[in-house]
Amino acid sequence: MLLHLSTRLRDLRYGRAPDIENLRGYLVSALIHAAFEQLRRRCPGRTRLQNRIRYLLRNDARFELWKTVAGE
């Protein structure tokens, strides 16, 4: 996270990245990303299971998303 943040700040300084319009939102997003990255490192089996479930739900025709009459 620190590497990403310092790289982003350096790019901002030298005009190579667009301005951060909402600093608070950017920081919250960066912290959430860092927390999930830490969780992925500490529990690789959990991440592997999530990826397998996500793959199954997206690629098996038995698990289609249906829309209701209201469009939900």
PDB file of N, CA, C, O and CB in Angstrom:
ATOM      1  N   MET A   1       0.823  -1.191   0.000  1.00  0.00           N
ATOM      2  CA  MET A   1       0.000   0.000   0.000  1.00  0.00           C
ATOM      3  C   MET A   1       0.866   1.252   0.000  1.00  0.00           C
ATOM      4  O   MET A   1       0.595   2.200  -0.737  1.00  0.00           O
ATOM      5  CB  MET A   1      -0.936  -0.001   1.201  1.00  0.00           C
ATOM      6  N   LEU A   2       1.895   1.254   0.818  1.00  0.00           N
ATOM      7  CA  LEU A   2       2.744   2.445   0.875  1.00  0.00           C
ATOM      8  C   LEU A   2       3.435   2.698  -0.453  1.00  0.00           C
ATOM      9  O   LEU A   2       3.598   3.846  -0.866  1.00  0.00           O
ATOM     10  CB  LEU A   2       3.783   2.303   1.981  1.00  0.00           C
ATOM     11  N   LEU A   3       3.842   1.626  -1.121  1.00  0.00           N
ATOM     12  CA  LEU A   3       4.479   1.797  -2.426  1.00  0.00           C
ATOM     13  C   LEU A   3       3.494   2.397  -3.424  1.00  0.00           C
ATOM     14  O   LEU A   3       3.840   3.317  -4.166  1.00  0.00           O
ATOM     15  CB  LEU A   3       5.017   0.451  -2.947  1.00  0.00           C
ATOM     16  N   HIS A   4       2.267   1.878  -3.443  1.00  0.00           N
ATOM     17  CA  HIS A   4       1.252   2.409  -4.355  1.00  0.00           C
ATOM     18  C   HIS A   4       0.959   3.870  -4.052  1.00  0.00           C
ATOM     19  O   HIS A   4       0.884   4.697  -4.961  1.00  0.00           O
ATOM     20  CB  HIS A   4      -0.036   1.587  -4.263  1.00  0.00           C
ATOM     21  N   LEU A   5       0.793   4.187  -2.769  1.00  0.00           N
ATOM     22  CA  LEU A   5       0.474   5.559  -2.373  1.00  0.00           C
ATOM     23  C   LEU A   5       1.609   6.517  -2.706  1.00  0.00           C
ATOM     24  O   LEU A   5       1.368   7.614  -3.208  1.00  0.00           O
ATOM     25  CB  LEU A   5       0.165   5.619  -0.882  1.00  0.00           C
ATOM     26  N   SER A   6       2.849   6.109  -2.429  1.00  0.00           N
ATOM     27  CA  SER A   6       3.979   6.998  -2.724  1.00  0.00           C
ATOM     28  C   SER A   6       4.159   7.176  -4.232  1.00  0.00           C
ATOM     29  O   SER A   6       4.521   8.259  -4.693  1.00  0.00           O
ATOM     30  CB  SER A   6       5.274   6.443  -2.102  1.00  0.00           C
ATOM     31  N   THR A   7       3.907   6.121  -4.992  1.00  0.00           N
ATOM     32  CA  THR A   7       3.996   6.234  -6.450  1.00  0.00           C
ATOM     33  C   THR A   7       2.927   7.182  -6.975  1.00  0.00           C
ATOM     34  O   THR A   7       3.188   8.010  -7.848  1.00  0.00           O
ATOM     35  CB  THR A   7       3.853   4.849  -7.114  1.00  0.00           C
ATOM     36  N   ARG A   8       1.727   7.051  -6.435  1.00  0.00           N
ATOM     37  CA  ARG A   8       0.624   7.930  -6.847  1.00  0.00           C
ATOM     38  C   ARG A   8       0.928   9.395  -6.519  1.00  0.00           C
ATOM     39  O   ARG A   8       0.694  10.283  -7.339  1.00  0.00           O
ATOM     40  CB  ARG A   8      -0.686   7.500  -6.160  1.00  0.00           C
ATOM     41  N   LEU A   9       1.448   9.636  -5.322  1.00  0.00           N
ATOM     42  CA  LEU A   9       1.791  11.005  -4.925  1.00  0.00           C
ATOM     43  C   LEU A   9       2.911  11.585  -5.788  1.00  0.00           C
ATOM     44  O   LEU A   9       2.880  12.765  -6.140  1.00  0.00           O
ATOM     45  CB  LEU A   9       2.203  11.037  -3.455  1.00  0.00           C
ATOM     46  N   ARG A  10       3.888  10.766  -6.124  1.00  0.00           N
ATOM     47  CA  ARG A  10       4.972  11.230  -6.994  1.00  0.00           C
ATOM     48  C   ARG A  10       4.428  11.576  -8.377  1.00  0.00           C
ATOM     49  O   ARG A  10       4.801  12.593  -8.960  1.00  0.00           O
ATOM     50  CB  ARG A  10       6.080  10.158  -7.105  1.00  0.00           C
ATOM     51  N   ASP A  11       3.537  10.718  -8.903  1.00  0.00           N
ATOM     52  CA  ASP A  11       2.952  10.996 -10.216  1.00  0.00           C
ATOM     53  C   ASP A  11       2.119  12.275 -10.193  1.00  0.00           C
ATOM     54  O   ASP A  11       2.111  13.034 -11.162  1.00  0.00           O
ATOM     55  CB  ASP A  11       2.088   9.817 -10.673  1.00  0.00           C
ATOM     56  N   LEU A  12       1.419  12.508  -9.084  1.00  0.00           N
ATOM     57  CA  LEU A  12       0.669  13.754  -8.947  1.00  0.00           C
ATOM     58  C   LEU A  12       1.603  14.957  -8.945  1.00  0.00           C
ATOM     59  O   LEU A  12       1.318  15.976  -9.574  1.00  0.00           O
ATOM     60  CB  LEU A  12      -0.166  13.737  -7.666  1.00  0.00           C
ATOM     61  N   ARG A  13       2.696  14.834  -8.249  1.00  0.00           N
ATOM     62  CA  ARG A  13       3.652  15.942  -8.124  1.00  0.00           C
ATOM     63  C   ARG A  13       4.210  16.360  -9.475  1.00  0.00           C
ATOM     64  O   ARG A  13       4.391  17.546  -9.748  1.00  0.00           O
ATOM     65  CB  ARG A  13       4.796  15.553  -7.194  1.00  0.00           C
ATOM     66  N   TYR A  14       4.481  15.361 -10.323  1.00  0.00           N
ATOM     67  CA  TYR A  14       5.087  15.656 -11.620  1.00  0.00           C
ATOM     68  C   TYR A  14       4.068  15.739 -12.757  1.00  0.00           C
ATOM     69  O   TYR A  14       4.443  15.772 -13.929  1.00  0.00           O
ATOM     70  CB  TYR A  14       6.116  14.606 -11.947  1.00  0.00           C
ATOM     71  N   GLY A  15       2.794  15.771 -12.413  1.00  0.00           N
ATOM     72  CA  GLY A  15       1.755  15.961 -13.413  1.00  0.00           C
ATOM     73  C   GLY A  15       1.492  14.762 -14.296  1.00  0.00           C
ATOM     74  O   GLY A  15       0.940  14.916 -15.385  1.00  0.00           O
ATOM     75  N   ARG A  16       1.867  13.577 -13.863  1.00  0.00           N
ATOM     76  CA  ARG A  16       1.661  12.367 -14.668  1.00  0.00           C
ATOM     77  C   ARG A  16       0.371  11.638 -14.306  1.00  0.00           C
ATOM     78  O   ARG A  16       0.064  10.603 -14.898  1.00  0.00           O
ATOM     79  CB  ARG A  16       2.839  11.425 -14.498  1.00  0.00           C
ATOM     80  N   ALA A  17      -0.385  12.157 -13.348  1.00  0.00           N
ATOM     81  CA  ALA A  17      -1.639  11.519 -12.930  1.00  0.00           C
ATOM     82  C   ALA A  17      -2.677  12.610 -12.716  1.00  0.00           C
ATOM     83  O   ALA A  17      -2.340  13.735 -12.349  1.00  0.00           O
ATOM     84  CB  ALA A  17      -1.446  10.664 -11.626  1.00  0.00           C
ATOM     85  N   PRO A  18      -3.932  12.273 -12.945  1.00  0.00           N
ATOM     86  CA  PRO A  18      -4.985  13.272 -12.699  1.00  0.00           C
ATOM     87  C   PRO A  18      -5.110  13.576 -11.208  1.00  0.00           C
ATOM     88  O   PRO A  18      -4.776  12.748 -10.361  1.00  0.00           O
ATOM     89  CB  PRO A  18      -6.340  12.777 -13.251  1.00  0.00           C
ATOM     90  N   ASP A  19      -5.592  14.762 -10.908  1.00  0.00           N
ATOM     91  CA  ASP A  19      -5.764  15.162  -9.514  1.00  0.00           C
ATOM     92  C   ASP A  19      -6.740  14.240  -8.791  1.00  0.00           C
ATOM     93  O   ASP A  19      -7.647  13.674  -9.401  1.00  0.00           O
ATOM     94  CB  ASP A  19      -6.252  16.608  -9.433  1.00  0.00           C
ATOM     95  N   ILE A  20      -6.540  14.099  -7.490  1.00  0.00           N
ATOM     96  CA  ILE A  20      -7.470  13.351  -6.655  1.00  0.00           C
ATOM     97  C   ILE A  20      -8.562  14.338  -6.249  1.00  0.00           C
ATOM     98  O   ILE A  20      -8.319  15.277  -5.491  1.00  0.00           O
ATOM     99  CB  ILE A  20      -6.751  12.704  -5.391  1.00  0.00           C
ATOM    100  N   GLU A  21      -9.754  14.110  -6.761  1.00  0.00           N
ATOM    101  CA  GLU A  21     -10.838  15.045  -6.498  1.00  0.00           C
ATOM    102  C   GLU A  21     -11.415  14.888  -5.097  1.00  0.00           C
ATOM    103  O   GLU A  21     -11.831  15.870  -4.482  1.00  0.00           O
ATOM    104  CB  GLU A  21     -11.930  14.866  -7.519  1.00  0.00           C
ATOM    105  N   ASN A  22     -11.442  13.663  -4.594  1.00  0.00           N
ATOM    106  CA  ASN A  22     -12.012  13.397  -3.279  1.00  0.00           C
ATOM    107  C   ASN A  22     -10.951  12.659  -2.461  1.00  0.00           C
ATOM    108  O   ASN A  22     -10.875  11.431  -2.506  1.00  0.00           O
ATOM    109  CB  ASN A  22     -13.350  12.560  -3.384  1.00  0.00           C
ATOM    110  N   LEU A  23     -10.142  13.397  -1.723  1.00  0.00           N
ATOM    111  CA  LEU A  23      -9.028  12.802  -0.982  1.00  0.00           C
ATOM    112  C   LEU A  23      -9.515  11.806   0.055  1.00  0.00           C
ATOM    113  O   LEU A  23      -8.936  10.730   0.208  1.00  0.00           O
ATOM    114  CB  LEU A  23      -8.202  13.887  -0.307  1.00  0.00           C
ATOM    115  N   ARG A  24     -10.572  12.156   0.765  1.00  0.00           N
ATOM    116  CA  ARG A  24     -11.097  11.249   1.788  1.00  0.00           C
ATOM    117  C   ARG A  24     -11.555   9.931   1.164  1.00  0.00           C
ATOM    118  O   ARG A  24     -11.248   8.857   1.679  1.00  0.00           O
ATOM    119  CB  ARG A  24     -12.261  11.910   2.545  1.00  0.00           C
ATOM    120  N   GLY A  25     -12.282  10.015   0.068  1.00  0.00           N
ATOM    121  CA  GLY A  25     -12.736   8.822  -0.634  1.00  0.00           C
ATOM    122  C   GLY A  25     -11.577   7.992  -1.149  1.00  0.00           C
ATOM    123  O   GLY A  25     -11.605   6.763  -1.086  1.00  0.00           O
ATOM    124  N   TYR A  26     -10.556   8.668  -1.659  1.00  0.00           N
ATOM    125  CA  TYR A  26      -9.367   7.968  -2.162  1.00  0.00           C
ATOM    126  C   TYR A  26      -8.669   7.215  -1.033  1.00  0.00           C
ATOM    127  O   TYR A  26      -8.274   6.061  -1.200  1.00  0.00           O
ATOM    128  CB  TYR A  26      -8.389   8.964  -2.820  1.00  0.00           C
ATOM    129  N   LEU A  27      -8.520   7.869   0.109  1.00  0.00           N
ATOM    130  CA  LEU A  27      -7.848   7.224   1.242  1.00  0.00           C
ATOM    131  C   LEU A  27      -8.653   6.051   1.789  1.00  0.00           C
ATOM    132  O   LEU A  27      -8.083   5.015   2.134  1.00  0.00           O
ATOM    133  CB  LEU A  27      -7.599   8.238   2.351  1.00  0.00           C
ATOM    134  N   VAL A  28      -9.963   6.204   1.871  1.00  0.00           N
ATOM    135  CA  VAL A  28     -10.808   5.098   2.333  1.00  0.00           C
ATOM    136  C   VAL A  28     -10.670   3.916   1.383  1.00  0.00           C
ATOM    137  O   VAL A  28     -10.532   2.774   1.821  1.00  0.00           O
ATOM    138  CB  VAL A  28     -12.293   5.540   2.437  1.00  0.00           C
ATOM    139  N   SER A  29     -10.706   4.188   0.102  1.00  0.00           N
ATOM    140  CA  SER A  29     -10.567   3.131  -0.891  1.00  0.00           C
ATOM    141  C   SER A  29      -9.204   2.454  -0.788  1.00  0.00           C
ATOM    142  O   SER A  29      -9.112   1.230  -0.876  1.00  0.00           O
ATOM    143  CB  SER A  29     -10.769   3.694  -2.296  1.00  0.00           C
ATOM    144  N   ALA A  30      -8.152   3.236  -0.603  1.00  0.00           N
ATOM    145  CA  ALA A  30      -6.801   2.675  -0.481  1.00  0.00           C
ATOM    146  C   ALA A  30      -6.678   1.812   0.774  1.00  0.00           C
ATOM    147  O   ALA A  30      -6.038   0.761   0.736  1.00  0.00           O
ATOM    148  CB  ALA A  30      -5.752   3.802  -0.450  1.00  0.00           C
ATOM    149  N   LEU A  31      -7.275   2.236   1.874  1.00  0.00           N
ATOM    150  CA  LEU A  31      -7.212   1.455   3.107  1.00  0.00           C
ATOM    151  C   LEU A  31      -7.995   0.150   2.996  1.00  0.00           C
ATOM    152  O   LEU A  31      -7.545  -0.886   3.484  1.00  0.00           O
ATOM    153  CB  LEU A  31      -7.740   2.275   4.272  1.00  0.00           C
ATOM    154  N   ILE A  32      -9.152   0.194   2.364  1.00  0.00           N
ATOM    155  CA  ILE A  32      -9.934  -1.027   2.165  1.00  0.00           C
ATOM    156  C   ILE A  32      -9.163  -2.001   1.281  1.00  0.00           C
ATOM    157  O   ILE A  32      -9.120  -3.200   1.557  1.00  0.00           O
ATOM    158  CB  ILE A  32     -11.312  -0.702   1.537  1.00  0.00           C
ATOM    159  N   HIS A  33      -8.557  -1.481   0.222  1.00  0.00           N
ATOM    160  CA  HIS A  33      -7.757  -2.323  -0.669  1.00  0.00           C
ATOM    161  C   HIS A  33      -6.600  -2.966   0.102  1.00  0.00           C
ATOM    162  O   HIS A  33      -6.324  -4.154  -0.071  1.00  0.00           O
ATOM    163  CB  HIS A  33      -7.215  -1.494  -1.860  1.00  0.00           C
ATOM    164  N   ALA A  34      -5.927  -2.190   0.948  1.00  0.00           N
ATOM    165  CA  ALA A  34      -4.803  -2.713   1.732  1.00  0.00           C
ATOM    166  C   ALA A  34      -5.270  -3.777   2.730  1.00  0.00           C
ATOM    167  O   ALA A  34      -4.578  -4.771   2.948  1.00  0.00           O
ATOM    168  CB  ALA A  34      -4.095  -1.568   2.475  1.00  0.00           C
ATOM    169  N   ALA A  35      -6.432  -3.568   3.330  1.00  0.00           N
ATOM    170  CA  ALA A  35      -6.955  -4.552   4.283  1.00  0.00           C
ATOM    171  C   ALA A  35      -7.272  -5.869   3.583  1.00  0.00           C
ATOM    172  O   ALA A  35      -6.950  -6.938   4.101  1.00  0.00           O
ATOM    173  CB  ALA A  35      -8.214  -4.009   4.983  1.00  0.00           C
ATOM    174  N   PHE A  36      -7.894  -5.800   2.421  1.00  0.00           N
ATOM    175  CA  PHE A  36      -8.197  -7.032   1.682  1.00  0.00           C
ATOM    176  C   PHE A  36      -6.927  -7.709   1.181  1.00  0.00           C
ATOM    177  O   PHE A  36      -6.858  -8.937   1.140  1.00  0.00           O
ATOM    178  CB  PHE A  36      -9.125  -6.731   0.501  1.00  0.00           C
ATOM    179  N   GLU A  37      -5.927  -6.929   0.803  1.00  0.00           N
ATOM    180  CA  GLU A  37      -4.646  -7.514   0.378  1.00  0.00           C
ATOM    181  C   GLU A  37      -3.993  -8.265   1.531  1.00  0.00           C
ATOM    182  O   GLU A  37      -3.456  -9.356   1.338  1.00  0.00           O
ATOM    183  CB  GLU A  37      -3.692  -6.417  -0.149  1.00  0.00           C
ATOM    184  N   GLN A  38      -4.036  -7.689   2.722  1.00  0.00           N
ATOM    185  CA  GLN A  38      -3.498  -8.353   3.914  1.00  0.00           C
ATOM    186  C   GLN A  38      -4.262  -9.641   4.197  1.00  0.00           C
ATOM    187  O   GLN A  38      -3.654 -10.659   4.531  1.00  0.00           O
ATOM    188  CB  GLN A  38      -3.565  -7.416   5.138  1.00  0.00           C
ATOM    189  N   LEU A  39      -5.578  -9.610   4.068  1.00  0.00           N
ATOM    190  CA  LEU A  39      -6.399 -10.798   4.284  1.00  0.00           C
ATOM    191  C   LEU A  39      -6.061 -11.877   3.255  1.00  0.00           C
ATOM    192  O   LEU A  39      -5.993 -13.058   3.594  1.00  0.00           O
ATOM    193  CB  LEU A  39      -7.896 -10.440   4.211  1.00  0.00           C
ATOM    194  N   ARG A  40      -5.849 -11.474   2.005  1.00  0.00           N
ATOM    195  CA  ARG A  40      -5.471 -12.444   0.967  1.00  0.00           C
ATOM    196  C   ARG A  40      -4.138 -13.100   1.279  1.00  0.00           C
ATOM    197  O   ARG A  40      -3.959 -14.294   1.038  1.00  0.00           O
ATOM    198  CB  ARG A  40      -5.404 -11.766  -0.399  1.00  0.00           C
ATOM    199  N   ARG A  41      -3.205 -12.329   1.811  1.00  0.00           N
ATOM    200  CA  ARG A  41      -1.891 -12.897   2.159  1.00  0.00           C
ATOM    201  C   ARG A  41      -1.976 -13.841   3.350  1.00  0.00           C
ATOM    202  O   ARG A  41      -1.320 -14.882   3.368  1.00  0.00           O
ATOM    203  CB  ARG A  41      -0.895 -11.781   2.464  1.00  0.00           C
ATOM    204  N   ARG A  42      -2.787 -13.477   4.351  1.00  0.00           N
ATOM    205  CA  ARG A  42      -2.880 -14.280   5.570  1.00  0.00           C
ATOM    206  C   ARG A  42      -3.713 -15.535   5.379  1.00  0.00           C
ATOM    207  O   ARG A  42      -3.471 -16.543   6.044  1.00  0.00           O
ATOM    208  CB  ARG A  42      -3.464 -13.455   6.687  1.00  0.00           C
ATOM    209  N   CYS A  43      -4.697 -15.490   4.475  1.00  0.00           N
ATOM    210  CA  CYS A  43      -5.619 -16.629   4.293  1.00  0.00           C
ATOM    211  C   CYS A  43      -5.736 -16.972   2.807  1.00  0.00           C
ATOM    212  O   CYS A  43      -6.778 -16.722   2.200  1.00  0.00           O
ATOM    213  CB  CYS A  43      -7.028 -16.305   4.887  1.00  0.00           C
ATOM    214  N   PRO A  44      -4.687 -17.538   2.216  1.00  0.00           N
ATOM    215  CA  PRO A  44      -4.756 -17.822   0.774  1.00  0.00           C
ATOM    216  C   PRO A  44      -5.831 -18.844   0.419  1.00  0.00           C
ATOM    217  O   PRO A  44      -6.378 -18.802  -0.682  1.00  0.00           O
ATOM    218  CB  PRO A  44      -3.413 -18.321   0.284  1.00  0.00           C
ATOM    219  N   GLY A  45      -6.144 -19.767   1.338  1.00  0.00           N
ATOM    220  CA  GLY A  45      -7.188 -20.751   1.070  1.00  0.00           C
ATOM    221  C   GLY A  45      -8.552 -20.100   0.911  1.00  0.00           C
ATOM    222  O   GLY A  45      -9.351 -20.523   0.076  1.00  0.00           O
ATOM    223  N   ARG A  46      -8.823 -19.069   1.712  1.00  0.00           N
ATOM    224  CA  ARG A  46     -10.082 -18.336   1.620  1.00  0.00           C
ATOM    225  C   ARG A  46     -10.196 -17.655   0.262  1.00  0.00           C
ATOM    226  O   ARG A  46     -11.248 -17.689  -0.376  1.00  0.00           O
ATOM    227  CB  ARG A  46     -10.191 -17.298   2.753  1.00  0.00           C
ATOM    228  N   THR A  47      -9.105 -17.038  -0.169  1.00  0.00           N
ATOM    229  CA  THR A  47      -9.094 -16.358  -1.456  1.00  0.00           C
ATOM    230  C   THR A  47      -9.288 -17.357  -2.592  1.00  0.00           C
ATOM    231  O   THR A  47     -10.024 -17.090  -3.542  1.00  0.00           O
ATOM    232  CB  THR A  47      -7.782 -15.583  -1.643  1.00  0.00           C
ATOM    233  N   ARG A  48      -8.630 -18.502  -2.493  1.00  0.00           N
ATOM    234  CA  ARG A  48      -8.764 -19.539  -3.508  1.00  0.00           C
ATOM    235  C   ARG A  48     -10.218 -20.026  -3.585  1.00  0.00           C
ATOM    236  O   ARG A  48     -10.757 -20.206  -4.677  1.00  0.00           O
ATOM    237  CB  ARG A  48      -7.813 -20.720  -3.202  1.00  0.00           C
ATOM    238  N   LEU A  49     -10.850 -20.236  -2.425  1.00  0.00           N
ATOM    239  CA  LEU A  49     -12.251 -20.665  -2.389  1.00  0.00           C
ATOM    240  C   LEU A  49     -13.165 -19.603  -3.001  1.00  0.00           C
ATOM    241  O   LEU A  49     -14.067 -19.935  -3.770  1.00  0.00           O
ATOM    242  CB  LEU A  49     -12.683 -20.964  -0.942  1.00  0.00           C
ATOM    243  N   GLN A  50     -12.942 -18.341  -2.670  1.00  0.00           N
ATOM    244  CA  GLN A  50     -13.745 -17.257  -3.252  1.00  0.00           C
ATOM    245  C   GLN A  50     -13.632 -17.254  -4.771  1.00  0.00           C
ATOM    246  O   GLN A  50     -14.631 -17.118  -5.477  1.00  0.00           O
ATOM    247  CB  GLN A  50     -13.304 -15.894  -2.688  1.00  0.00           C
ATOM    248  N   ASN A  51     -12.409 -17.405  -5.266  1.00  0.00           N
ATOM    249  CA  ASN A  51     -12.198 -17.399  -6.716  1.00  0.00           C
ATOM    250  C   ASN A  51     -12.894 -18.579  -7.386  1.00  0.00           C
ATOM    251  O   ASN A  51     -13.459 -18.430  -8.470  1.00  0.00           O
ATOM    252  CB  ASN A  51     -10.704 -17.428  -7.035  1.00  0.00           C
ATOM    253  N   ARG A  52     -12.857 -19.752  -6.750  1.00  0.00           N
ATOM    254  CA  ARG A  52     -13.508 -20.932  -7.319  1.00  0.00           C
ATOM    255  C   ARG A  52     -15.020 -20.757  -7.349  1.00  0.00           C
ATOM    256  O   ARG A  52     -15.668 -21.102  -8.337  1.00  0.00           O
ATOM    257  CB  ARG A  52     -13.140 -22.187  -6.521  1.00  0.00           C
ATOM    258  N   ILE A  53     -15.582 -20.226  -6.276  1.00  0.00           N
ATOM    259  CA  ILE A  53     -17.033 -19.996  -6.233  1.00  0.00           C
ATOM    260  C   ILE A  53     -17.432 -18.964  -7.281  1.00  0.00           C
ATOM    261  O   ILE A  53     -18.422 -19.141  -7.990  1.00  0.00           O
ATOM    262  CB  ILE A  53     -17.475 -19.527  -4.823  1.00  0.00           C
ATOM    263  N   ARG A  54     -16.659 -17.887  -7.376  1.00  0.00           N
ATOM    264  CA  ARG A  54     -16.955 -16.848  -8.368  1.00  0.00           C
ATOM    265  C   ARG A  54     -16.903 -17.422  -9.784  1.00  0.00           C
ATOM    266  O   ARG A  54     -17.765 -17.122 -10.609  1.00  0.00           O
ATOM    267  CB  ARG A  54     -15.961 -15.674  -8.234  1.00  0.00           C
ATOM    268  N   TYR A  55     -15.886 -18.249 -10.064  1.00  0.00           N
ATOM    269  CA  TYR A  55     -15.766 -18.873 -11.388  1.00  0.00           C
ATOM    270  C   TYR A  55     -16.973 -19.762 -11.672  1.00  0.00           C
ATOM    271  O   TYR A  55     -17.551 -19.705 -12.757  1.00  0.00           O
ATOM    272  CB  TYR A  55     -14.462 -19.699 -11.486  1.00  0.00           C
ATOM    273  N   LEU A  56     -17.353 -20.588 -10.688  1.00  0.00           N
ATOM    274  CA  LEU A  56     -18.490 -21.488 -10.856  1.00  0.00           C
ATOM    275  C   LEU A  56     -19.770 -20.710 -11.157  1.00  0.00           C
ATOM    276  O   LEU A  56     -20.521 -21.070 -12.064  1.00  0.00           O
ATOM    277  CB  LEU A  56     -18.678 -22.346  -9.603  1.00  0.00           C
ATOM    278  N   LEU A  57     -20.015 -19.651 -10.399  1.00  0.00           N
ATOM    279  CA  LEU A  57     -21.241 -18.881 -10.576  1.00  0.00           C
ATOM    280  C   LEU A  57     -21.289 -18.159 -11.919  1.00  0.00           C
ATOM    281  O   LEU A  57     -22.367 -17.949 -12.473  1.00  0.00           O
ATOM    282  CB  LEU A  57     -21.383 -17.880  -9.457  1.00  0.00           C
ATOM    283  N   ARG A  58     -20.147 -17.787 -12.433  1.00  0.00           N
ATOM    284  CA  ARG A  58     -20.115 -17.070 -13.712  1.00  0.00           C
ATOM    285  C   ARG A  58     -20.129 -18.001 -14.918  1.00  0.00           C
ATOM    286  O   ARG A  58     -20.557 -17.597 -15.999  1.00  0.00           O
ATOM    287  CB  ARG A  58     -18.891 -16.193 -13.775  1.00  0.00           C
ATOM    288  N   ASN A  59     -19.669 -19.240 -14.752  1.00  0.00           N
ATOM    289  CA  ASN A  59     -19.462 -20.101 -15.916  1.00  0.00           C
ATOM    290  C   ASN A  59     -20.354 -21.332 -15.977  1.00  0.00           C
ATOM    291  O   ASN A  59     -20.300 -22.064 -16.966  1.00  0.00           O
ATOM    292  CB  ASN A  59     -18.057 -20.537 -15.947  1.00  0.00           C
ATOM    293  N   ASP A  60     -21.149 -21.583 -14.991  1.00  0.00           N
ATOM    294  CA  ASP A  60     -22.044 -22.732 -15.005  1.00  0.00           C
ATOM    295  C   ASP A  60     -23.460 -22.230 -15.277  1.00  0.00           C
ATOM    296  O   ASP A  60     -23.983 -21.394 -14.539  1.00  0.00           O
ATOM    297  CB  ASP A  60     -21.973 -23.527 -13.655  1.00  0.00           C
ATOM    298  N   ALA A  61     -24.070 -22.741 -16.333  1.00  0.00           N
ATOM    299  CA  ALA A  61     -25.397 -22.279 -16.752  1.00  0.00           C
ATOM    300  C   ALA A  61     -26.463 -22.543 -15.702  1.00  0.00           C
ATOM    301  O   ALA A  61     -27.515 -21.905 -15.733  1.00  0.00           O
ATOM    302  CB  ALA A  61     -25.793 -22.945 -18.049  1.00  0.00           C
ATOM    303  N   ARG A  62     -26.226 -23.466 -14.772  1.00  0.00           N
ATOM    304  CA  ARG A  62     -27.217 -23.741 -13.728  1.00  0.00           C
ATOM    305  C   ARG A  62     -27.351 -22.577 -12.755  1.00  0.00           C
ATOM    306  O   ARG A  62     -28.327 -22.508 -12.007  1.00  0.00           O
ATOM    307  CB  ARG A  62     -26.843 -25.008 -12.968  1.00  0.00           C
ATOM    308  N   PHE A  63     -26.390 -21.667 -12.753  1.00  0.00           N
ATOM    309  CA  PHE A  63     -26.395 -20.543 -11.815  1.00  0.00           C
ATOM    310  C   PHE A  63     -26.558 -19.229 -12.566  1.00  0.00           C
ATOM    311  O   PHE A  63     -25.674 -18.373 -12.543  1.00  0.00           O
ATOM    312  CB  PHE A  63     -25.099 -20.524 -10.980  1.00  0.00           C
ATOM    313  N   GLU A  64     -27.683 -19.081 -13.222  1.00  0.00           N
ATOM    314  CA  GLU A  64     -27.950 -17.857 -13.963  1.00  0.00           C
ATOM    315  C   GLU A  64     -28.628 -16.837 -13.055  1.00  0.00           C
ATOM    316  O   GLU A  64     -29.310 -17.197 -12.095  1.00  0.00           O
ATOM    317  CB  GLU A  64     -28.824 -18.147 -15.200  1.00  0.00           C
ATOM    318  N   LEU A  65     -28.432 -15.580 -13.367  1.00  0.00           N
ATOM    319  CA  LEU A  65     -29.143 -14.518 -12.668  1.00  0.00           C
ATOM    320  C   LEU A  65     -30.457 -14.263 -13.395  1.00  0.00           C
ATOM    321  O   LEU A  65     -30.475 -14.079 -14.612  1.00  0.00           O
ATOM    322  CB  LEU A  65     -28.283 -13.217 -12.584  1.00  0.00           C
ATOM    323  N   TRP A  66     -31.533 -14.253 -12.662  1.00  0.00           N
ATOM    324  CA  TRP A  66     -32.840 -13.998 -13.230  1.00  0.00           C
ATOM    325  C   TRP A  66     -33.311 -12.635 -12.776  1.00  0.00           C
ATOM    326  O   TRP A  66     -33.016 -12.209 -11.659  1.00  0.00           O
ATOM    327  CB  TRP A  66     -33.848 -15.092 -12.830  1.00  0.00           C
ATOM    328  N   LYS A  67     -34.045 -11.945 -13.642  1.00  0.00           N
ATOM    329  CA  LYS A  67     -34.622 -10.659 -13.279  1.00  0.00           C
ATOM    330  C   LYS A  67     -36.079 -10.846 -12.894  1.00  0.00           C
ATOM    331  O   LYS A  67     -36.802 -11.651 -13.481  1.00  0.00           O
ATOM    332  CB  LYS A  67     -34.490  -9.649 -14.435  1.00  0.00           C
ATOM    333  N   THR A  68     -36.489 -10.080 -11.892  1.00  0.00           N
ATOM    334  CA  THR A  68     -37.889 -10.105 -11.496  1.00  0.00           C
ATOM    335  C   THR A  68     -38.679  -9.210 -12.430  1.00  0.00           C
ATOM    336  O   THR A  68     -38.109  -8.536 -13.287  1.00  0.00           O
ATOM    337  CB  THR A  68     -38.063  -9.660 -10.025  1.00  0.00           C
ATOM    338  N   VAL A  69     -39.989  -9.204 -12.262  1.00  0.00           N
ATOM    339  CA  VAL A  69     -40.866  -8.344 -13.073  1.00  0.00           C
ATOM    340  C   VAL A  69     -40.467  -6.873 -12.862  1.00  0.00           C
ATOM    341  O   VAL A  69     -40.562  -6.065 -13.786  1.00  0.00           O
ATOM    342  CB  VAL A  69     -42.379  -8.569 -12.696  1.00  0.00           C
ATOM    343  N   ALA A  70     -40.024  -6.535 -11.648  1.00  0.00           N
ATOM    344  CA  ALA A  70     -39.625  -5.161 -11.340  1.00  0.00           C
ATOM    345  C   ALA A  70     -38.249  -4.824 -11.904  1.00  0.00           C
ATOM    346  O   ALA A  70     -37.800  -3.685 -11.777  1.00  0.00           O
ATOM    347  CB  ALA A  70     -39.631  -4.942  -9.837  1.00  0.00           C
ATOM    348  N   GLY A  71     -37.570  -5.791 -12.526  1.00  0.00           N
ATOM    349  CA  GLY A  71     -36.265  -5.530 -13.121  1.00  0.00           C
ATOM    350  C   GLY A  71     -35.107  -5.673 -12.161  1.00  0.00           C
ATOM    351  O   GLY A  71     -34.002  -5.222 -12.461  1.00  0.00           O
ATOM    352  N   GLU A  72     -35.329  -6.287 -11.017  1.00  0.00           N
ATOM    353  CA  GLU A  72     -34.266  -6.460 -10.020  1.00  0.00           C
ATOM    354  C   GLU A  72     -33.527  -7.748 -10.249  1.00  0.00           C
ATOM    355  O   GLU A  72     -32.596  -8.066  -9.509  1.00  0.00           O
ATOM    356  CB  GLU A  72     -34.833  -6.434  -8.605  1.00  0.00           C
TER     357      GLU A  72
END
